Structures are given as C-alpha cells and as structure tokens.
C-alpha cells in the first residue's frame, strides 16, 4: 500500500508540474477566472454520473464539522489557488513557477505539526533543507551569487500564495471524517470551488478583469491535467501522512524542467490515466492513526 502511494505521489508531481507548463503556455489565450471555472464545470459534469449513487444521503448525513472541512477544501483546493497560479504565470516564468512548488513541503510540514499534531523529525527538515538548497542552486543557474540579486514580483507572490493554499488543502484532507468516497469528494470540492470562483469570474466578465474564452487545444490540455492530477492527489493521501509526502514535493521542479523540454508529454500522459470508481473508505470514520494520531481521532 505504501509503495503504491509513493508511485501515485510521483505521478502526481509530474502532472502538477505539467500543469504549470500548460498554464504558462496558454496564459495569453485563456484568462485565469474563465480557465479555472470552465474546467471545474467540465469536471463536475464528468463526475456527476459516477458519483450520484448514494451521494444525497451521504450529504444529508454530514455534520456541521464535516461541512466546515469540505468548505475549507473547496476554498483552498477547489479552484482559487489554481486561478492565483494562472494569474501569477502572467508575470513569472513556468520554470520559476515550478520552483515555487518547492515551498509547499515547508508549508505542509509546518501545518502538519501545528494542526495535525504530527511529529516532524529532524531528518525530515534536513531532507527539505537539502532539497530546497538544490532548488535554489537551479534557480540561480549554478551561480550562488545570483541569489543575492533575486527579486520577487507580484507573479511570484501569487505563486507562493497558491502553494500555501494547496498545502492547507493537503492538511484539511486529513481532517475529514465524512463518508464520501473519492469520486464524490472530488465532485463536492469542485462544486464548492465553482461557488468560491464565482466572484472572480463575474469580476472578469464585468470588464474589470481580463476575460478570454478557452480555445480547443488549450481547453483540452487544461482539463486533462485537472482530472488526472486531482484524482491522483486524493489517492496519494490515502497511503501516507502529509509530512512524508511533503518531503517528495521537491521533485516537482525537476519534473517541471523536464516537462518544459518535452512539451506535450504531460498532457498525453493525463489522457491515458484510467479513471476508475472507488468504494468509500470503510475506515474513514475510525481510521487507524499514524503519525498524525490526533488528526485521525474523532473531534
């Protein structure tokens, strides 16, 4: 089970790195709000027939705490962070964007310790520190002196903010106690994401923002990454605690650099990932605690 989770994690990193490349490539063809809202609509329409069975009874059985966690998931991971990423890539490069993926392990480790009670050992911090140093060296193109000249623009800040939101989403996934299965969860999160994205979309359509419709190839590329990467991310978190997965998020920049070289490979990979239904996790409400023992206990 753990080996499978790590394989899914590796695939997720490649796909999410490719997501930055696709966003950078079509940033002038599709505006952030329309791109994010449109792919959420498509995902909801695709998933609805697969998730409909037993969905309404499970939604009615949600407690106030369950609803609050799902709302947080919809806000942090449903779409707003993707729109921030998309907007940020108007002002920074895809390479810089994938490098900012390396900030998420730091956010995840901090949040896992603060909100999940997960014990973060020194070896984990050392691994993150070494990886981050390697990422910084890549960003400086092998010239350590160039790090002193680094400056951040609004695109960089949006990218880092997007990673902070995604890290919060990762932590919130471990706080779930609902009975929704994986496909139903994705449907609910994307539906809530549409709700939270509505003000941004209206702002763009009003003329204050930069609204552009999605073209054919751009739309297919964005949808492929959204379906495959989000699906794999949820499967990944079934296998291990956030702190363990966080250490491996530093491989995403390398995948992003390679993906920028090979272009369409991430999109073609997304197209062939099997999309299967999964039963609800029978141990969801009483799951065996791992390192984050407090997080898996009832509220």
C-alpha positions as CSV (number, residue, x, y, z in Angstrom):
1,X,0.0,0.0,0.0
2,X,2.8,2.4,0.9
3,X,4.7,1.6,-2.3
4,X,1.5,2.3,-4.3
5,X,1.0,5.6,-2.6
6,X,4.5,6.7,-3.4
7,X,4.1,5.7,-7.1
8,X,0.9,7.7,-7.2
9,X,2.7,10.6,-5.5
10,X,5.4,10.6,-8.2
11,X,2.8,10.6,-10.9
12,X,1.0,13.5,-9.2
13,X,4.2,15.5,-9.1
14,X,4.8,15.1,-12.8
15,X,1.3,16.0,-13.7
16,X,1.1,19.0,-11.4
17,X,4.4,20.3,-12.7
18,X,3.0,19.9,-16.2
19,X,0.0,21.9,-15.1
20,X,2.3,24.9,-14.6
21,X,3.8,24.5,-18.0
22,X,0.3,24.3,-19.7
23,X,-0.9,27.3,-17.8
24,X,2.2,29.3,-18.9
25,X,1.8,28.2,-22.5
26,X,-1.8,29.3,-22.8
27,X,-1.9,32.2,-20.4
28,X,-2.5,34.7,-23.2
29,X,-5.3,32.7,-24.7
30,X,-7.4,32.0,-21.5
31,X,-8.0,34.3,-18.5
32,X,-7.5,32.8,-15.0
33,X,-11.1,33.0,-13.9
34,X,-12.6,31.6,-17.1
35,X,-10.0,28.8,-17.3
36,X,-10.5,27.7,-13.7
37,X,-14.3,28.0,-13.7
38,X,-14.7,26.3,-17.0
39,X,-12.6,23.2,-16.1
40,X,-14.4,23.0,-12.8
41,X,-17.7,22.9,-14.7
42,X,-16.5,20.2,-17.0
43,X,-15.1,18.1,-14.2
44,X,-18.4,18.3,-12.3
45,X,-20.3,17.3,-15.4
46,X,-18.0,14.3,-16.0
47,X,-18.1,13.2,-12.4
48,X,-21.8,13.7,-11.6
49,X,-23.0,10.4,-13.2
50,X,-20.2,8.5,-11.5
51,X,-20.7,10.0,-8.0
52,X,-24.5,10.3,-8.0
53,X,-25.2,6.9,-6.3
54,X,-25.7,7.4,-2.5
55,X,-24.5,11.0,-2.8
56,X,-27.6,12.8,-1.5
57,X,-28.0,10.5,1.6
58,X,-24.3,11.0,2.4
59,X,-24.6,14.8,2.0
60,X,-27.6,14.9,4.3
61,X,-25.7,12.9,6.9
62,X,-22.9,15.4,7.1
63,X,-22.3,17.1,10.4
64,X,-21.5,20.7,10.9
65,X,-17.8,19.9,11.3
66,X,-17.9,17.8,8.1
67,X,-19.4,20.7,6.2
68,X,-16.8,23.1,7.5
69,X,-14.0,20.9,6.4
70,X,-15.5,20.4,3.0
71,X,-16.0,24.2,2.6
72,X,-12.3,24.7,3.6
73,X,-11.3,22.1,1.0
74,X,-13.4,23.9,-1.7
75,X,-11.8,27.2,-0.8
76,X,-8.2,26.0,-0.5
77,X,-8.2,23.4,-3.2
78,X,-11.3,23.8,-5.3
79,X,-10.1,26.4,-7.7
80,X,-9.0,29.7,-6.2
81,X,-5.4,28.6,-5.8
82,X,-5.4,27.5,-9.5
83,X,-6.6,30.9,-10.6
84,X,-3.9,32.5,-8.5
85,X,-1.3,30.2,-10.1
86,X,-2.6,31.1,-13.6
87,X,-2.6,34.8,-12.9
88,X,0.9,34.6,-11.4
89,X,2.2,33.0,-14.5
90,X,1.4,36.1,-16.4
91,X,4.2,37.8,-14.6
92,X,6.7,35.0,-14.0
93,X,8.1,32.0,-16.0
94,X,7.0,28.4,-15.9
95,X,10.4,27.5,-14.6
96,X,10.1,29.9,-11.7
97,X,6.5,28.6,-11.1
98,X,7.6,25.0,-10.8
99,X,10.4,26.1,-8.5
100,X,7.8,27.6,-6.2
101,X,6.3,24.1,-5.8
102,X,9.2,23.5,-3.5
103,X,7.8,25.9,-0.9
104,X,4.8,23.6,-0.3
105,X,6.8,21.0,1.7
106,X,7.8,23.7,4.1
107,X,4.2,24.9,4.4
108,X,2.9,21.3,4.8
109,X,5.4,20.3,7.5
110,X,4.6,23.5,9.5
111,X,0.9,23.0,9.2
112,X,1.1,19.2,9.9
113,X,2.9,20.0,13.1
114,X,0.6,22.8,14.1
115,X,-2.8,21.4,13.1
116,X,-2.4,17.6,12.9
117,X,-0.2,17.1,15.9
118,X,2.2,15.2,13.5
119,X,5.7,14.8,14.9
120,X,8.1,16.2,12.4
121,X,11.6,14.7,13.0
122,X,14.9,16.5,12.3
123,X,15.6,14.1,9.4
124,X,12.5,15.4,7.6
125,X,13.6,19.0,8.0
126,X,17.1,18.1,6.9
127,X,15.7,16.5,3.7
128,X,13.6,19.5,2.9
129,X,16.5,21.9,3.6
130,X,18.9,20.0,1.3
131,X,16.3,19.8,-1.4
132,X,15.4,23.4,-1.1
133,X,19.1,24.3,-1.4
134,X,19.3,22.3,-4.6
135,X,16.3,24.1,-6.0
136,X,17.8,27.5,-5.1
137,X,21.0,26.5,-6.9
138,X,19.0,25.6,-10.0
139,X,17.1,28.9,-9.8
140,X,20.5,30.7,-9.7
141,X,21.7,28.6,-12.7
142,X,24.7,27.4,-10.7
143,X,25.8,30.8,-9.6
144,X,25.3,31.3,-5.8
145,X,26.0,35.0,-6.1
146,X,22.9,35.4,-8.2
147,X,20.7,34.5,-5.2
148,X,21.5,37.9,-3.7
149,X,20.1,39.6,-6.8
150,X,16.8,37.7,-6.7
151,X,13.7,39.9,-6.6
152,X,10.0,38.9,-6.3
153,X,7.2,40.4,-8.4
154,X,3.5,40.0,-7.9
155,X,3.5,36.8,-10.0
156,X,6.0,35.2,-7.6
157,X,3.9,36.2,-4.6
158,X,0.7,34.8,-6.2
159,X,2.6,31.6,-6.9
160,X,3.8,31.2,-3.3
161,X,0.3,32.1,-2.1
162,X,-1.1,29.4,-4.3
163,X,1.2,26.8,-2.8
164,X,0.3,27.9,0.7
165,X,-3.4,27.3,-0.1
166,X,-2.6,24.0,-1.7
167,X,-0.7,23.0,1.4
168,X,-3.7,23.9,3.6
169,X,-5.9,21.8,1.3
170,X,-3.5,18.8,1.9
171,X,-3.8,19.2,5.6
172,X,-7.5,19.6,5.5
173,X,-7.8,16.3,3.7
174,X,-6.5,14.5,6.8
175,X,-9.2,16.2,8.9
176,X,-12.0,14.6,7.0
177,X,-14.5,12.3,8.9
178,X,-17.3,12.2,6.2
179,X,-18.4,9.1,4.4
180,X,-17.9,10.4,0.8
181,X,-15.8,8.2,-1.5
182,X,-13.0,9.6,-3.6
183,X,-15.1,10.5,-6.6
184,X,-17.8,12.1,-4.5
185,X,-15.2,14.1,-2.7
186,X,-13.8,15.4,-5.9
187,X,-17.3,16.3,-7.1
188,X,-18.1,18.2,-3.9
189,X,-14.8,20.0,-3.8
190,X,-15.1,21.1,-7.4
191,X,-18.7,22.2,-6.9
192,X,-17.7,24.3,-3.9
193,X,-14.7,25.6,-6.0
194,X,-17.1,26.9,-8.6
195,X,-19.0,28.7,-5.8
196,X,-15.8,30.4,-4.5
197,X,-14.7,31.2,-8.0
198,X,-17.9,32.9,-9.0
199,X,-16.9,36.4,-7.7
200,X,-13.6,36.2,-9.6
201,X,-15.4,35.1,-12.8
202,X,-18.0,37.9,-12.5
203,X,-15.2,40.4,-12.0
204,X,-13.5,39.2,-15.2
205,X,-16.8,39.2,-17.2
206,X,-17.7,42.7,-16.0
207,X,-14.7,44.0,-17.9
208,X,-12.6,44.9,-14.9
209,X,-10.7,41.7,-15.3
210,X,-9.1,40.1,-18.3
211,X,-11.7,37.7,-19.7
212,X,-10.8,35.4,-22.7
213,X,-12.6,32.2,-23.6
214,X,-10.8,28.9,-23.7
215,X,-9.8,27.6,-27.1
216,X,-9.9,23.9,-28.2
217,X,-6.4,22.8,-27.6
218,X,-5.9,24.9,-24.6
219,X,-9.1,23.7,-23.0
220,X,-8.3,20.0,-23.6
221,X,-4.8,20.5,-22.1
222,X,-6.1,22.2,-19.0
223,X,-8.9,19.6,-18.5
224,X,-6.5,16.7,-18.8
225,X,-4.2,17.9,-16.1
226,X,-7.1,18.9,-13.8
227,X,-8.8,15.4,-14.0
228,X,-5.7,13.3,-13.7
229,X,-3.6,15.2,-11.2
230,X,-6.5,15.9,-8.8
231,X,-7.6,12.3,-9.0
232,X,-4.1,11.0,-8.2
233,X,-3.6,13.5,-5.4
234,X,-6.6,12.1,-3.5
235,X,-5.4,8.6,-3.9
236,X,-1.9,9.6,-2.9
237,X,-3.1,10.9,0.5
238,X,-4.8,7.6,1.4
239,X,-1.4,5.9,1.6
240,X,0.7,8.2,4.0
241,X,0.6,11.2,6.2
242,X,1.2,14.7,4.7
243,X,4.6,15.1,6.3
244,X,6.0,12.1,4.5
245,X,4.6,13.2,1.1
246,X,5.8,16.8,1.7
247,X,9.4,15.7,1.5
248,X,8.9,14.4,-2.0
249,X,7.3,17.6,-3.4
250,X,10.8,18.9,-4.1
251,X,10.9,16.5,-7.1
252,X,8.2,18.6,-8.8
253,X,10.6,21.3,-10.0
254,X,12.8,18.7,-11.7
255,X,9.7,17.3,-13.3
256,X,8.7,20.7,-14.4
257,X,12.0,21.5,-16.0
258,X,11.9,18.2,-17.9
259,X,8.3,18.8,-18.8
260,X,9.1,22.2,-20.2
261,X,11.6,20.5,-22.5
262,X,9.3,17.7,-23.8
263,X,6.2,19.9,-24.1
264,X,3.1,17.8,-24.7
265,X,4.1,14.7,-22.8
266,X,2.3,15.6,-19.5
267,X,-0.9,16.2,-21.4
268,X,-0.7,12.9,-23.3
269,X,0.0,11.2,-20.0
270,X,-3.1,12.7,-18.5
271,X,-5.2,11.4,-21.3
272,X,-4.4,7.8,-20.7
273,X,-4.6,7.7,-16.9
274,X,-7.5,5.3,-16.1
275,X,-10.4,6.9,-14.3
276,X,-12.0,4.3,-12.0
277,X,-14.6,4.5,-9.3
278,X,-13.6,3.6,-5.8
279,X,-15.7,2.5,-2.9
280,X,-15.9,4.6,0.2
281,X,-13.1,4.0,2.6
282,X,-14.6,1.7,5.2
283,X,-12.2,3.0,7.8
284,X,-12.8,6.7,7.2
285,X,-14.6,7.4,10.5
286,X,-12.4,5.2,12.6
287,X,-9.2,5.1,10.7
288,X,-6.1,3.8,12.4
289,X,-3.9,6.7,13.5
290,X,-0.5,7.0,12.0
291,X,1.9,9.7,13.0
292,X,-0.8,12.2,13.0
293,X,-2.8,10.3,15.6
294,X,-4.7,13.3,16.9
295,X,-5.9,14.2,13.4
296,X,-7.5,10.7,12.9
297,X,-9.3,10.7,16.2
298,X,-13.0,11.8,16.4
299,X,-13.5,15.5,17.2
